[in-house]
Amino acid sequence: MPVIVITGAAGLVGSMLRPRLARPDRTLRLLDLVPLTAGPDEEAIQASVTDLDAMTAACQGADAVIHLAGIPSEAPWPRILETNINGGYTAFEAARRAGTPRVIFASSNHAVGFSPRSEFPVPDYAFPVPDTYYGISKAATEAMAAMYHYRYGLDAICVRILSCFPRPENVRMLSTWLSPDDTGRLFEACLTAERPGFRVIFGVSANTRGGWVSLAEARALGYQPQDDAEAYAAEIIAEYGEPDPADPVLRYLGGEFTLPDAQVPQG
Protein backbone atom coordinates (compact mmCIF):
# COMPACT_ATOMS: atom_id res chain seq x y z
CA MET A 1 0.00 0.00 0.00
CA PRO A 2 1.49 3.39 -0.97
CA VAL A 3 2.48 5.60 1.96
CA ILE A 4 2.43 9.40 1.66
CA VAL A 5 4.08 11.51 4.36
CA ILE A 6 2.48 14.94 4.88
CA THR A 7 4.44 17.40 7.02
CA GLY A 8 2.50 20.25 8.57
CA ALA A 9 -0.60 18.09 8.30
CA ALA A 10 -2.47 20.07 10.96
CA GLY A 11 -2.17 23.32 9.02
CA LEU A 12 -4.60 24.92 6.59
CA VAL A 13 -3.40 23.18 3.43
CA GLY A 14 -2.76 19.91 5.23
CA SER A 15 -6.30 19.92 6.60
CA MET A 16 -7.63 20.45 3.08
CA LEU A 17 -5.52 17.66 1.62
CA ARG A 18 -6.22 14.91 4.14
CA PRO A 19 -9.76 14.08 2.95
CA ARG A 20 -8.96 14.84 -0.68
CA LEU A 21 -5.93 12.56 -0.91
CA ALA A 22 -7.51 9.72 1.08
CA ARG A 23 -7.76 6.46 -0.87
CA PRO A 24 -8.68 2.93 0.32
CA ASP A 25 -5.32 1.67 -0.99
CA ARG A 26 -3.18 4.52 0.40
CA THR A 27 -1.82 5.40 3.85
CA LEU A 28 -1.38 9.05 4.82
CA ARG A 29 1.38 9.45 7.41
CA LEU A 30 0.70 12.77 9.11
CA LEU A 31 3.50 14.68 10.85
CA ASP A 32 3.08 17.86 12.87
CA LEU A 33 4.08 19.45 16.17
CA VAL A 34 0.37 19.62 16.96
CA PRO A 35 -1.18 16.34 18.14
CA LEU A 36 -3.35 14.77 15.44
CA THR A 37 -5.96 12.05 15.64
CA ALA A 38 -5.43 9.52 12.87
CA GLY A 39 -8.46 8.51 10.88
CA PRO A 40 -8.91 5.40 8.71
CA ASP A 41 -5.78 4.67 6.64
CA GLU A 42 -3.85 7.38 8.48
CA GLU A 43 -0.90 7.38 10.86
CA ALA A 44 -0.10 10.35 13.12
CA ILE A 45 3.39 11.35 14.23
CA GLN A 46 3.99 14.25 16.62
CA ALA A 47 7.42 15.66 15.74
CA SER A 48 9.19 18.71 14.38
CA VAL A 49 10.02 18.93 10.69
CA THR A 50 13.47 20.13 11.79
CA ASP A 51 14.18 16.85 13.65
CA LEU A 52 16.21 14.86 11.14
CA ASP A 53 16.01 11.56 13.02
CA ALA A 54 12.22 11.81 13.43
CA MET A 55 11.77 12.85 9.82
CA THR A 56 13.97 10.03 8.53
CA ALA A 57 11.98 7.53 10.59
CA ALA A 58 8.72 8.99 9.23
CA CYS A 59 9.98 8.58 5.66
CA GLN A 60 10.88 4.90 6.03
CA GLY A 61 8.86 2.90 3.52
CA ALA A 62 7.17 6.01 2.13
CA ASP A 63 6.52 6.59 -1.56
CA ALA A 64 6.40 10.39 -1.39
CA VAL A 65 6.66 13.34 0.98
CA ILE A 66 4.36 16.34 0.72
CA HIS A 67 6.28 19.03 2.58
CA LEU A 68 3.89 21.68 3.86
CA ALA A 69 5.37 22.43 7.29
CA GLY A 70 6.71 25.89 7.97
CA ILE A 71 5.88 29.39 9.12
CA PRO A 72 3.14 30.42 6.66
CA SER A 73 3.82 34.17 6.55
CA GLU A 74 6.52 36.74 7.23
CA ALA A 75 8.48 36.38 10.47
CA PRO A 76 11.87 37.41 11.89
CA TRP A 77 14.83 35.90 10.06
CA PRO A 78 15.95 33.47 12.82
CA ARG A 79 12.52 31.83 12.86
CA ILE A 80 12.33 31.65 9.06
CA LEU A 81 15.84 30.19 8.91
CA GLU A 82 15.20 27.50 11.51
CA THR A 83 11.69 26.39 10.55
CA ASN A 84 11.41 27.05 6.83
CA ILE A 85 14.95 26.69 5.47
CA ASN A 86 16.35 24.13 7.90
CA GLY A 87 13.00 22.33 7.80
CA GLY A 88 13.23 22.21 4.01
CA TYR A 89 16.71 20.72 4.20
CA THR A 90 15.51 18.16 6.73
CA ALA A 91 12.58 17.09 4.54
CA PHE A 92 14.78 16.46 1.51
CA GLU A 93 17.64 14.90 3.44
CA ALA A 94 15.28 12.60 5.35
CA ALA A 95 13.71 11.48 2.07
CA ARG A 96 17.15 10.77 0.62
CA ARG A 97 18.29 8.80 3.67
CA ALA A 98 15.07 6.77 3.77
CA GLY A 99 15.00 6.09 0.04
CA THR A 100 11.74 7.99 -0.51
CA PRO A 101 11.77 8.78 -4.24
CA ARG A 102 9.57 11.89 -4.44
CA VAL A 103 9.20 15.16 -2.54
CA ILE A 104 6.45 17.66 -3.32
CA PHE A 105 7.29 21.01 -1.76
CA ALA A 106 4.67 23.67 -1.00
CA SER A 107 6.46 26.72 -2.31
CA SER A 108 4.74 30.06 -2.83
CA ASN A 109 4.12 32.87 -5.28
CA HIS A 110 6.13 34.95 -2.80
CA ALA A 111 9.29 33.35 -4.14
CA VAL A 112 8.59 35.53 -7.18
CA GLY A 113 6.49 38.13 -5.40
CA PHE A 114 8.12 41.14 -7.05
CA SER A 115 7.09 39.96 -10.51
CA PRO A 116 5.29 43.04 -11.94
CA ARG A 117 1.93 43.04 -13.66
CA SER A 118 3.68 43.92 -16.91
CA GLU A 119 5.18 40.40 -16.86
CA PHE A 120 1.95 38.48 -16.22
CA PRO A 121 1.46 35.63 -16.74
CA VAL A 122 4.58 34.86 -14.72
CA PRO A 123 6.24 31.91 -16.46
CA ASP A 124 7.01 28.56 -14.91
CA TYR A 125 10.57 28.53 -13.53
CA ALA A 126 10.60 32.34 -13.30
CA PHE A 127 13.81 33.49 -11.60
CA PRO A 128 13.25 34.20 -7.88
CA VAL A 129 12.37 37.77 -6.93
CA PRO A 130 11.19 37.14 -3.35
CA ASP A 131 9.23 39.77 -1.51
CA THR A 132 9.99 38.82 2.11
CA TYR A 133 12.17 36.58 4.29
CA TYR A 134 9.32 34.11 3.87
CA GLY A 135 9.67 34.35 0.08
CA ILE A 136 13.44 33.88 0.38
CA SER A 137 12.83 30.67 2.33
CA LYS A 138 10.66 29.33 -0.49
CA ALA A 139 13.25 30.22 -3.14
CA ALA A 140 16.01 28.62 -1.05
CA THR A 141 14.07 25.40 -0.67
CA GLU A 142 13.33 25.35 -4.40
CA ALA A 143 17.10 25.45 -4.91
CA MET A 144 17.41 22.61 -2.40
CA ALA A 145 14.89 20.62 -4.44
CA ALA A 146 16.93 21.13 -7.60
CA MET A 147 20.11 19.95 -5.93
CA TYR A 148 18.47 16.86 -4.45
CA HIS A 149 17.10 15.97 -7.87
CA TYR A 150 20.27 16.48 -9.89
CA ARG A 151 22.68 15.06 -7.30
CA TYR A 152 20.58 12.25 -5.82
CA GLY A 153 17.87 11.58 -8.40
CA LEU A 154 14.84 12.46 -6.29
CA ASP A 155 11.72 13.55 -8.12
CA ALA A 156 11.15 17.05 -6.75
CA ILE A 157 8.13 19.22 -7.54
CA CYS A 158 7.92 22.76 -6.18
CA VAL A 159 4.37 24.11 -6.17
CA ARG A 160 4.26 27.91 -6.07
CA ILE A 161 0.87 28.19 -4.38
CA LEU A 162 -0.99 31.49 -4.74
CA SER A 163 -3.92 32.00 -2.30
CA CYS A 164 -5.10 28.70 -0.86
CA PHE A 165 -8.17 29.33 1.31
CA PRO A 166 -11.63 27.83 1.72
CA ARG A 167 -12.98 30.83 -0.23
CA PRO A 168 -11.45 34.00 -1.72
CA GLU A 169 -11.22 36.68 0.95
CA ASN A 170 -10.56 39.88 -1.00
CA VAL A 171 -10.46 41.37 -4.49
CA ARG A 172 -6.93 40.14 -5.20
CA MET A 173 -7.98 36.56 -4.49
CA LEU A 174 -10.53 36.73 -7.29
CA SER A 175 -7.40 36.29 -9.45
CA THR A 176 -5.15 34.23 -7.16
CA TRP A 177 -7.49 31.77 -5.39
CA LEU A 178 -6.63 28.08 -5.22
CA SER A 179 -9.73 26.24 -4.02
CA PRO A 180 -9.61 23.31 -1.59
CA ASP A 181 -10.81 20.86 -4.26
CA ASP A 182 -8.32 22.14 -6.83
CA THR A 183 -5.62 21.85 -4.17
CA GLY A 184 -6.47 18.17 -3.94
CA ARG A 185 -6.44 17.79 -7.72
CA LEU A 186 -3.09 19.54 -7.99
CA PHE A 187 -1.30 17.49 -5.34
CA GLU A 188 -2.85 14.27 -6.64
CA ALA A 189 -1.39 15.10 -10.06
CA CYS A 190 1.99 15.70 -8.44
CA LEU A 191 1.78 12.36 -6.65
CA THR A 192 0.80 10.32 -9.69
CA ALA A 193 2.76 11.89 -12.56
CA GLU A 194 5.26 9.38 -13.88
CA ARG A 195 8.91 10.33 -13.18
CA PRO A 196 8.39 14.10 -13.18
CA GLY A 197 12.01 14.95 -12.39
CA PHE A 198 12.51 18.51 -11.14
CA ARG A 199 9.58 20.86 -11.72
CA VAL A 200 8.54 24.33 -10.60
CA ILE A 201 4.83 24.87 -11.14
CA PHE A 202 2.14 27.30 -10.02
CA GLY A 203 -0.95 26.40 -8.02
CA VAL A 204 -4.10 28.37 -8.78
CA SER A 205 -7.68 27.65 -9.79
CA ALA A 206 -9.32 28.37 -13.16
CA ASN A 207 -10.32 31.89 -12.18
CA THR A 208 -12.08 34.08 -14.72
CA ARG A 209 -9.95 37.00 -13.52
CA GLY A 210 -6.78 34.88 -13.49
CA GLY A 211 -3.99 34.79 -16.02
CA TRP A 212 -1.44 36.06 -13.50
CA VAL A 213 0.75 32.95 -13.74
CA SER A 214 1.40 30.10 -16.12
CA LEU A 215 -0.34 26.79 -15.59
CA ALA A 216 1.48 25.02 -18.44
CA GLU A 217 3.76 22.89 -16.25
CA ALA A 218 0.98 22.06 -13.79
CA ARG A 219 -1.25 20.94 -16.64
CA ALA A 220 1.64 18.91 -18.09
CA LEU A 221 1.62 16.92 -14.85
CA GLY A 222 -2.10 16.25 -15.26
CA TYR A 223 -3.66 19.07 -13.23
CA GLN A 224 -7.06 20.16 -14.47
CA PRO A 225 -8.45 23.01 -12.33
CA GLN A 226 -12.22 23.15 -12.12
CA ASP A 227 -13.09 25.93 -9.68
CA ASP A 228 -13.46 29.66 -10.28
CA ALA A 229 -13.35 32.50 -7.74
CA GLU A 230 -15.89 34.33 -9.89
CA ALA A 231 -18.58 32.47 -7.98
CA TYR A 232 -17.76 34.81 -5.07
CA ALA A 233 -17.14 37.98 -7.10
CA ALA A 234 -20.46 39.74 -6.52
CA GLU A 235 -20.22 39.25 -2.77
CA ILE A 236 -16.60 40.39 -2.56
CA ILE A 237 -17.02 43.41 -4.82
CA ALA A 238 -20.07 44.47 -2.83
CA GLU A 239 -17.86 44.49 0.27
CA TYR A 240 -14.60 45.86 -1.15
CA GLY A 241 -15.53 47.56 -4.43
CA GLU A 242 -14.22 46.94 -7.93
CA PRO A 243 -10.45 46.31 -8.15
CA ASP A 244 -8.45 49.48 -8.83
CA PRO A 245 -5.51 48.88 -11.22
CA ALA A 246 -3.66 51.69 -9.43
CA ASP A 247 -3.92 49.91 -6.07
CA PRO A 248 -0.31 49.14 -4.97
CA VAL A 249 -1.52 45.76 -3.68
CA LEU A 250 -2.14 44.79 -7.32
CA ARG A 251 1.18 46.12 -8.65
CA TYR A 252 3.09 42.89 -8.12
CA LEU A 253 2.26 39.20 -7.87
CA GLY A 254 3.03 39.18 -4.15
CA GLY A 255 0.27 41.62 -3.23
CA GLU A 256 0.46 42.98 0.31
CA PHE A 257 3.77 41.21 0.89
CA THR A 258 5.41 43.74 -1.47
CA LEU A 259 4.27 46.86 0.41
CA PRO A 260 6.98 48.68 2.43
CA ASP A 261 6.85 47.67 6.11
CA ALA A 262 3.57 45.86 5.58
CA GLN A 263 2.11 43.63 8.25
CA VAL A 264 1.44 40.89 5.78
CA PRO A 265 -1.24 38.21 6.11
CA GLN A 266 -1.01 34.58 5.05
CA GLY A 267 -1.44 34.02 1.29
C-alpha positions as CSV (number, residue, x, y, z in Angstrom):
1,M,0.0,0.0,0.0
2,P,1.5,3.4,-1.0
3,V,2.5,5.6,2.0
4,I,2.4,9.4,1.7
5,V,4.1,11.5,4.4
6,I,2.5,14.9,4.9
7,T,4.4,17.4,7.0
8,G,2.5,20.2,8.6
9,A,-0.6,18.1,8.3
10,A,-2.5,20.1,11.0
11,G,-2.2,23.3,9.0
12,L,-4.6,24.9,6.6
13,V,-3.4,23.2,3.4
14,G,-2.8,19.9,5.2
15,S,-6.3,19.9,6.6
16,M,-7.6,20.5,3.1
17,L,-5.5,17.7,1.6
18,R,-6.2,14.9,4.1
19,P,-9.8,14.1,3.0
20,R,-9.0,14.8,-0.7
21,L,-5.9,12.6,-0.9
22,A,-7.5,9.7,1.1
23,R,-7.8,6.5,-0.9
24,P,-8.7,2.9,0.3
25,D,-5.3,1.7,-1.0
26,R,-3.2,4.5,0.4
27,T,-1.8,5.4,3.9
28,L,-1.4,9.0,4.8
29,R,1.4,9.5,7.4
30,L,0.7,12.8,9.1
31,L,3.5,14.7,10.8
32,D,3.1,17.9,12.9
33,L,4.1,19.4,16.2
34,V,0.4,19.6,17.0
35,P,-1.2,16.3,18.1
36,L,-3.3,14.8,15.4
37,T,-6.0,12.1,15.6
38,A,-5.4,9.5,12.9
39,G,-8.5,8.5,10.9
40,P,-8.9,5.4,8.7
41,D,-5.8,4.7,6.6
42,E,-3.8,7.4,8.5
43,E,-0.9,7.4,10.9
44,A,-0.1,10.3,13.1
45,I,3.4,11.4,14.2
46,Q,4.0,14.3,16.6
47,A,7.4,15.7,15.7
48,S,9.2,18.7,14.4
49,V,10.0,18.9,10.7
50,T,13.5,20.1,11.8
51,D,14.2,16.9,13.7
52,L,16.2,14.9,11.1
53,D,16.0,11.6,13.0
54,A,12.2,11.8,13.4
55,M,11.8,12.9,9.8
56,T,14.0,10.0,8.5
57,A,12.0,7.5,10.6
58,A,8.7,9.0,9.2
59,C,10.0,8.6,5.7
60,Q,10.9,4.9,6.0
61,G,8.9,2.9,3.5
62,A,7.2,6.0,2.1
63,D,6.5,6.6,-1.6
64,A,6.4,10.4,-1.4
65,V,6.7,13.3,1.0
66,I,4.4,16.3,0.7
67,H,6.3,19.0,2.6
68,L,3.9,21.7,3.9
69,A,5.4,22.4,7.3
70,G,6.7,25.9,8.0
71,I,5.9,29.4,9.1
72,P,3.1,30.4,6.7
73,S,3.8,34.2,6.6
74,E,6.5,36.7,7.2
75,A,8.5,36.4,10.5
76,P,11.9,37.4,11.9
77,W,14.8,35.9,10.1
78,P,16.0,33.5,12.8
79,R,12.5,31.8,12.9
80,I,12.3,31.7,9.1
81,L,15.8,30.2,8.9
82,E,15.2,27.5,11.5
83,T,11.7,26.4,10.6
84,N,11.4,27.1,6.8
85,I,14.9,26.7,5.5
86,N,16.4,24.1,7.9
87,G,13.0,22.3,7.8
88,G,13.2,22.2,4.0
89,Y,16.7,20.7,4.2
90,T,15.5,18.2,6.7
91,A,12.6,17.1,4.5
92,F,14.8,16.5,1.5
93,E,17.6,14.9,3.4
94,A,15.3,12.6,5.3
95,A,13.7,11.5,2.1
96,R,17.2,10.8,0.6
97,R,18.3,8.8,3.7
98,A,15.1,6.8,3.8
99,G,15.0,6.1,0.0
100,T,11.7,8.0,-0.5
101,P,11.8,8.8,-4.2
102,R,9.6,11.9,-4.4
103,V,9.2,15.2,-2.5
104,I,6.5,17.7,-3.3
105,F,7.3,21.0,-1.8
106,A,4.7,23.7,-1.0
107,S,6.5,26.7,-2.3
108,S,4.7,30.1,-2.8
109,N,4.1,32.9,-5.3
110,H,6.1,35.0,-2.8
111,A,9.3,33.3,-4.1
112,V,8.6,35.5,-7.2
113,G,6.5,38.1,-5.4
114,F,8.1,41.1,-7.1
115,S,7.1,40.0,-10.5
116,P,5.3,43.0,-11.9
117,R,1.9,43.0,-13.7
118,S,3.7,43.9,-16.9
119,E,5.2,40.4,-16.9
120,F,2.0,38.5,-16.2
121,P,1.5,35.6,-16.7
122,V,4.6,34.9,-14.7
123,P,6.2,31.9,-16.5
124,D,7.0,28.6,-14.9
125,Y,10.6,28.5,-13.5
126,A,10.6,32.3,-13.3
127,F,13.8,33.5,-11.6
128,P,13.3,34.2,-7.9
129,V,12.4,37.8,-6.9
130,P,11.2,37.1,-3.4
131,D,9.2,39.8,-1.5
132,T,10.0,38.8,2.1
133,Y,12.2,36.6,4.3
134,Y,9.3,34.1,3.9
135,G,9.7,34.3,0.1
136,I,13.4,33.9,0.4
137,S,12.8,30.7,2.3
138,K,10.7,29.3,-0.5
139,A,13.3,30.2,-3.1
140,A,16.0,28.6,-1.1
141,T,14.1,25.4,-0.7
142,E,13.3,25.3,-4.4
143,A,17.1,25.5,-4.9
144,M,17.4,22.6,-2.4
145,A,14.9,20.6,-4.4
146,A,16.9,21.1,-7.6
147,M,20.1,20.0,-5.9
148,Y,18.5,16.9,-4.5
149,H,17.1,16.0,-7.9
150,Y,20.3,16.5,-9.9
151,R,22.7,15.1,-7.3
152,Y,20.6,12.3,-5.8
153,G,17.9,11.6,-8.4
154,L,14.8,12.5,-6.3
155,D,11.7,13.5,-8.1
156,A,11.2,17.0,-6.7
157,I,8.1,19.2,-7.5
158,C,7.9,22.8,-6.2
159,V,4.4,24.1,-6.2
160,R,4.3,27.9,-6.1
161,I,0.9,28.2,-4.4
162,L,-1.0,31.5,-4.7
163,S,-3.9,32.0,-2.3
164,C,-5.1,28.7,-0.9
165,F,-8.2,29.3,1.3
166,P,-11.6,27.8,1.7
167,R,-13.0,30.8,-0.2
168,P,-11.4,34.0,-1.7
169,E,-11.2,36.7,1.0
170,N,-10.6,39.9,-1.0
171,V,-10.5,41.4,-4.5
172,R,-6.9,40.1,-5.2
173,M,-8.0,36.6,-4.5
174,L,-10.5,36.7,-7.3
175,S,-7.4,36.3,-9.5
176,T,-5.1,34.2,-7.2
177,W,-7.5,31.8,-5.4
178,L,-6.6,28.1,-5.2
179,S,-9.7,26.2,-4.0
180,P,-9.6,23.3,-1.6
181,D,-10.8,20.9,-4.3
182,D,-8.3,22.1,-6.8
183,T,-5.6,21.9,-4.2
184,G,-6.5,18.2,-3.9
185,R,-6.4,17.8,-7.7
186,L,-3.1,19.5,-8.0
187,F,-1.3,17.5,-5.3
188,E,-2.9,14.3,-6.6
189,A,-1.4,15.1,-10.1
190,C,2.0,15.7,-8.4
191,L,1.8,12.4,-6.6
192,T,0.8,10.3,-9.7
193,A,2.8,11.9,-12.6
194,E,5.3,9.4,-13.9
195,R,8.9,10.3,-13.2
196,P,8.4,14.1,-13.2
197,G,12.0,15.0,-12.4
198,F,12.5,18.5,-11.1
199,R,9.6,20.9,-11.7
200,V,8.5,24.3,-10.6
201,I,4.8,24.9,-11.1
202,F,2.1,27.3,-10.0
203,G,-0.9,26.4,-8.0
204,V,-4.1,28.4,-8.8
205,S,-7.7,27.7,-9.8
206,A,-9.3,28.4,-13.2
207,N,-10.3,31.9,-12.2
208,T,-12.1,34.1,-14.7
209,R,-9.9,37.0,-13.5
210,G,-6.8,34.9,-13.5
211,G,-4.0,34.8,-16.0
212,W,-1.4,36.1,-13.5
213,V,0.7,33.0,-13.7
214,S,1.4,30.1,-16.1
215,L,-0.3,26.8,-15.6
216,A,1.5,25.0,-18.4
217,E,3.8,22.9,-16.3
218,A,1.0,22.1,-13.8
219,R,-1.3,20.9,-16.6
220,A,1.6,18.9,-18.1
221,L,1.6,16.9,-14.8
222,G,-2.1,16.2,-15.3
223,Y,-3.7,19.1,-13.2
224,Q,-7.1,20.2,-14.5
225,P,-8.4,23.0,-12.3
226,Q,-12.2,23.2,-12.1
227,D,-13.1,25.9,-9.7
228,D,-13.5,29.7,-10.3
229,A,-13.4,32.5,-7.7
230,E,-15.9,34.3,-9.9
231,A,-18.6,32.5,-8.0
232,Y,-17.8,34.8,-5.1
233,A,-17.1,38.0,-7.1
234,A,-20.5,39.7,-6.5
235,E,-20.2,39.3,-2.8
236,I,-16.6,40.4,-2.6
237,I,-17.0,43.4,-4.8
238,A,-20.1,44.5,-2.8
239,E,-17.9,44.5,0.3
240,Y,-14.6,45.9,-1.2
241,G,-15.5,47.6,-4.4
242,E,-14.2,46.9,-7.9
243,P,-10.5,46.3,-8.1
244,D,-8.4,49.5,-8.8
245,P,-5.5,48.9,-11.2
246,A,-3.7,51.7,-9.4
247,D,-3.9,49.9,-6.1
248,P,-0.3,49.1,-5.0
249,V,-1.5,45.8,-3.7
250,L,-2.1,44.8,-7.3
251,R,1.2,46.1,-8.6
252,Y,3.1,42.9,-8.1
253,L,2.3,39.2,-7.9
254,G,3.0,39.2,-4.1
255,G,0.3,41.6,-3.2
256,E,0.5,43.0,0.3
257,F,3.8,41.2,0.9
258,T,5.4,43.7,-1.5
259,L,4.3,46.9,0.4
260,P,7.0,48.7,2.4
261,D,6.8,47.7,6.1
262,A,3.6,45.9,5.6
263,Q,2.1,43.6,8.3
264,V,1.4,40.9,5.8
265,P,-1.2,38.2,6.1
266,Q,-1.0,34.6,5.1
267,G,-1.4,34.0,1.3
